[in-house]
Amino acid sequence: MPQNIDIRVLKNFVSTKFGSSSLLRKVIVAEPDYLPAEELVGKIGTWLAILREESP
């Protein structure tokens, strides 16, 4: 049975640390509060790529 991971802490973190125009913030906040572990692992690479693009 797939294990769901609670990402509410991550969503709260990006909401407070990234501005409202941040694509990373918009993408992560739009995710459901719980993600299957396999799906989360797949998304992390995308989120890191967005973060690298947004970083100065």
Backbone bond lengths (Angstrom), bond angles and torsions (degrees), N, CA, C in turn:
res aa  C-N    CA-C-N  psi(-1)  N-CA   C-N-CA  omega(-1)  CA-C   N-CA-C  phi
1 M - - - 1.463 - - 1.532 109.27 -
2 P 1.340 117.64 128.61 1.467 120.07 -179.01 1.528 111.84 -63.66
3 Q 1.311 114.86 141.72 1.457 120.41 178.43 1.520 109.22 -93.80
4 N 1.325 116.19 129.42 1.461 120.68 176.96 1.520 109.65 -91.24
5 I 1.320 115.71 137.81 1.461 123.38 -179.11 1.518 108.84 -106.65
6 D 1.318 115.97 131.14 1.465 122.64 178.33 1.531 108.06 -79.81
7 I 1.337 117.43 116.90 1.469 120.37 -179.54 1.532 111.62 -108.58
8 R 1.320 117.63 17.36 1.468 119.85 -179.23 1.526 112.03 -61.54
9 V 1.327 118.21 -35.90 1.472 120.79 178.15 1.532 109.71 -64.49
10 L 1.328 117.00 -42.77 1.467 121.04 177.52 1.525 110.32 -62.57
11 K 1.329 117.00 -44.19 1.459 120.74 179.99 1.531 110.74 -62.02
12 N 1.316 117.11 -40.74 1.460 120.80 177.55 1.529 110.66 -65.39
13 F 1.333 116.93 -41.62 1.461 121.42 179.79 1.520 111.32 -60.12
14 V 1.333 117.41 -50.84 1.460 118.90 -178.54 1.528 111.60 -67.27
15 S 1.324 116.79 -28.95 1.470 119.84 177.65 1.522 111.75 -66.08
16 T 1.341 116.06 -32.98 1.461 119.51 -178.26 1.526 113.76 -91.80
17 K 1.330 117.29 -26.34 1.468 120.61 -174.47 1.525 114.38 -98.23
18 F 1.329 117.87 -17.59 1.458 121.03 -178.07 1.520 109.46 -117.79
19 G 1.312 116.29 142.69 1.457 121.57 -179.22 1.525 112.19 -67.59
20 S 1.311 115.12 164.24 1.467 120.14 -176.72 1.525 113.06 -65.08
21 S 1.337 118.12 -18.22 1.463 120.60 178.82 1.539 112.16 -88.59
22 S 1.334 117.71 -3.57 1.463 121.67 -178.10 1.532 111.12 -68.38
23 L 1.327 115.40 125.48 1.462 120.10 176.49 1.525 110.19 -64.92
24 L 1.331 117.07 -39.39 1.464 120.14 179.25 1.523 110.39 -59.15
25 R 1.307 116.07 -45.66 1.469 120.30 178.54 1.530 110.65 -59.65
26 K 1.305 117.02 -46.79 1.467 120.91 -178.76 1.519 111.39 -61.33
27 V 1.327 116.66 -42.75 1.465 121.12 -177.67 1.528 111.04 -67.02
28 I 1.320 117.27 -47.31 1.467 120.10 -176.67 1.526 111.31 -70.17
29 V 1.320 117.82 -41.89 1.465 120.40 -179.43 1.534 111.20 -64.46
30 A 1.325 116.92 -28.03 1.470 120.81 179.57 1.532 112.58 -74.74
31 E 1.325 117.55 -13.99 1.468 120.81 -179.64 1.533 110.19 -71.47
32 P 1.333 116.14 154.43 1.469 118.55 172.99 1.532 110.11 -65.41
33 D 1.323 117.34 160.52 1.466 121.37 -178.28 1.527 112.84 -66.08
34 Y 1.310 117.28 -25.62 1.463 122.11 -179.33 1.522 108.92 -126.37
35 L 1.339 115.51 130.75 1.460 121.49 178.57 1.525 109.33 -125.22
36 P 1.328 117.20 142.20 1.466 118.93 171.84 1.528 109.10 -59.34
37 A 1.326 116.77 142.78 1.465 121.66 -176.02 1.525 111.63 -53.69
38 E 1.330 117.36 -43.22 1.468 120.64 -178.11 1.532 111.01 -63.62
39 E 1.308 116.49 -38.92 1.468 121.19 179.58 1.528 110.15 -68.36
40 L 1.330 116.59 -41.57 1.462 121.10 179.17 1.524 110.75 -60.62
41 V 1.318 116.28 -45.32 1.469 120.29 179.31 1.525 110.24 -59.57
42 G 1.307 117.27 -40.24 1.457 121.11 178.85 1.518 113.40 -65.61
43 K 1.319 116.89 -33.29 1.471 121.36 -177.56 1.527 112.30 -79.90
44 I 1.315 117.24 -26.17 1.469 119.98 -175.03 1.527 111.17 -59.23
45 G 1.317 117.81 -41.15 1.469 120.49 178.27 1.514 111.98 -60.51
46 T 1.311 116.87 -41.35 1.466 121.21 177.85 1.518 110.48 -65.33
47 W 1.317 116.30 -45.03 1.471 120.23 179.85 1.525 110.99 -61.62
48 L 1.331 117.34 -39.71 1.464 120.29 178.17 1.528 111.59 -66.06
49 A 1.325 116.96 -37.38 1.468 120.19 177.62 1.526 110.15 -64.25
50 I 1.316 117.38 -41.66 1.472 121.05 177.19 1.525 109.52 -63.63
51 L 1.321 117.24 -43.84 1.459 121.31 179.64 1.523 110.83 -59.48
52 R 1.325 117.26 -43.20 1.481 120.59 178.91 1.524 110.94 -62.68
53 E 1.317 117.53 -38.12 1.471 121.16 179.05 1.531 111.43 -67.86
54 E 1.326 116.77 -34.84 1.463 120.64 -177.64 1.521 113.06 -81.91
55 S 1.348 117.13 -20.59 1.467 120.51 -177.20 1.516 109.46 -76.38
56 P 1.345 115.44 143.21 1.472 119.23 179.42 1.521 112.75 -67.82
